[in-house]
Amino acid sequence: MPPALIVSGVVVDFSLPRDYTPAALFAAAPLVAAPLLSALGTAVCGAAALIALLGTLYFFGGPSWGDAVMTVATMGVVAVLALGINRLVRRVNQQLVSARGIAEAAQLAVLPVPPARIGGLDVAARYEAAQSDARIGGDLYAVQDTPYGVRLIVGDVRGKGLGSVDAVAVVIGAFREAAEEEATLEGVALRLERALQREGGRRRGLDQFEGFTTAVLVEVPAADPGRLRIVNRGHPAPLLLVGGTLRYLEPSVPALPLGMHELGCWPDRADAEQLPPGAQLLLYTDGLSESRDERGVFYDPVRRLSGERFDGPEALLDMLVADVRRHAGGGNADDMALLALRRRAAEAEPGPDAGTDAGTGGAPVRGSEAAAQRAPHRGRLARVAARRRFLRHCPES
């Protein structure tokens, strides 16, 4: 564009009467180059525009001598200002890159990528920001292998940007602690409610009164991996994929989001569902269900995924993310967190030494298939035993 402006200035000056000089076209060239090119490119554009202006004044004539001098001086000042603008823009861009890197690091620290295989399940997760250059938001997910089975959470914190990261960290931290200690999924939900109450008490302004988090909690019990237990607190219903059929797992009793205890409080109730071998469960935030096309039509995952078969959670999420992008025309209006799991088909029967590790003297290994035989009430004792084994093998700790 800057060379086009310079050429246009020459052509226009040649076409105009002698007393007129299109200095504005020449001056626009370095100003346009400043935010687009490097400092050297901006300087070259400024010098080229100044030389072109002098050439047109010499060959095609111009206004009076005094006006010509003022025009050339103005062009020189504009070229210098363009160099200053270029430096300022480059500095701002560096600061933006640094801020985005920090935001991405914070996002990865709060929402680490879950392991691909955990407790007899294949797991995959995705976080799609509303803007391609954004890396942070209020959506959350977590997966935890506990003595009671594999527990998962997907949620959406009120608010966006860096302000929501604090609340996300509170929810994730409370979930990881409660998932290890609470014997029931209802107990985990209660601990999250209390954590958000404490967080709301220390905040000021609107978040103190209107901060809330929609969330769905899922448990695949260690003793019965073919069953799901779900607690839904105002979140979009999960999708169960069995073969090529899909259905929503709607809660039997609707409940308020976490953090809205002042409007009503009653005991949570976990719903039970079957998880056949090979079946997949999809948890998501409203960035998926509220994605719209150019006509304002919402994305319907059941209609779009019905009849499709996927090799695993990774393939499911890859297809889903690409399909949502096509539906929304390449951009989404809201962040989208996706978490999918699949119950693996029956594997070989464990041998007599299954669930033990020679390096631990035959003690049960956390996360193995033998964990399914562990009674939930022994979870605390198992953690103490694991800590003792760690200290015995690492005395320098």
Protein Blocks (a to p, Z undefined) as FASTA:
>chain_A
ZZmmmmmmmmmmmmpcfkbccfklmmmmmmmmmmmmcfklmmmmmmmmmmmmmmmmmmno
padfklmmmmmmmmmmmmmmmmmmmmmmmmmmmmmmmmmmmmmmmmmmmmccddfbgghi
acddddddfbfkbcbdfbdcdddddfkbccddddddedehjllmmmmmmmmmmmmmmmmm
pmbfklmmmmmmmmmmmmmmmpgcjllmmgccddddddddfklmmbccdddehiacdddd
ehjaccddddfbdcddehilmnoccddddddddddehiacddddfklmmpccfkopacdf
klmmgoiacfbfklmmmmmmmmmmmmnnopafbdcdddddddddddddddfkgoiafklo
opacehiaklmmpcfklmmmmmmmmmmmmmmmmmmZZ
